[in-house]
């Protein structure tokens, strides 16, 4: 019985040793990742900023086409590339005025909503994919 208790104690001590060794390894990995993030923060990168990321067209007669310009700014220190603009519905056409925005610059995306065949309230989404790392 005493031999069994010693074996159990050895198994527990070995397991704790492996857990603690793993924690040390994770800590080193976390410190390494933190260092990488610091170096990435210092590297030139674009930073997208959307002014007025929500727009309410209000009441619109069925069959009308309405437009709105969404402003996209580059608050970063590298060129911002607009890679893809996609609407959640075929009833919205989107056209960016430029696909490349210099640091400190801005562009716009014209969204045109066609209400033909649309009745009642609805919510549509326009997704913009950029090279902003965040």
C-alpha positions, 0 to 999 in steps of 0.5 A: 500500500505504501508503494502504491502511495509513493507511485501516486505521489511520483505521478502527481509530482511529475504531472506538476513538473510538466504543468509548471514547465509548460507555464514557463514555456507559455510565459516565454511565448507570451513575452515573445509575442509582446515583443513582436507586437511592440515592433509591429506597433512601430512599423509603418501601417495604415489605420482606417477610420470611418466617419459616420459608419451608420446612415439612416435614409429615413422614409423613402418612396418605394422605387426611388434610388437614394445615395449617400457618401461614406468617408474613409480616412487613413489615420495611419502612416502608410498607404491604405488600400481598399481591397474590397467593398461588398454590400449585403444586398444586391439593392445597394451599389457601392463605388469607392472614389479611390482604392488608395488613400495616402496617410492623413488622406481620405476617400469616399464610398458612394452607396446607392440604394434602389428601393424598387420592390422594397417595402418597410424598414430594412437594414443593409450592411456595406463591408469594406476590406482594407490592408489595415492590420487591425 
